[in-house]
Structures are given as C-alpha cells and as structure tokens.
C-alpha cells in the first residue's frame, strides 16, 4: 500500500500531536500528558537549534581547530629541534665560512 505524501504527513502529525492517537494516550491525566508533550517539544526545539548552530559554525570551527593543531605542530617541532639540535638556533649559523670570526 503506497501512501501519498499528504496522508503520510497527516498520519505523522496525528501520531505525535493528537492525544487520542499518540502513544501518550495511555497517560490517564490529560494535564500530565500535555506537560510531557511540551517537554518533548522543548527538547526537540533545543536539539534542532544546537544542530543548526553547529552546522552553521562548522567551517569556522574547522579553521580554528586547524590553526590550533598547526600551532601545536610548530611548537613540538621547535622543542624537538631545540632538544636534538640546539645549534640550529645559534645566530648566524651556516652564514660563516670555516675560519671566519666576527
């Protein structure tokens, strides 16, 4: 049985929001049923706003993380070089020929 898009939307809407069709119909107190539906609605609203915000700022976040990782790599390379070959940081290294002094 193939449903049209319209009937699918109506069915889904009734399944969630119609208190006589929804699984929440098993809660005997209508006020509590309404409260649970409102709490679920707030949860989904917050979930979607966080998700959309995350998607919106994903590019900025990726660039920021790349900069942080790059800075970390430069720091590690500098500290490793200072430990293994400290002469790299001596001023004028490689610019003087043997036997020349300042």
Buried (B, 14 or more C-beta within 10 A) or exposed (E): EEEEEEEEEEEEEEEBEEEEEBEBEEBEEEEEBEEBBEEEEEEEEEEEEEEEEEEEEEEEEEEEEEEEEEEEEEEEEEEEEEEEEEEEEEEEEEEEEEEEEE
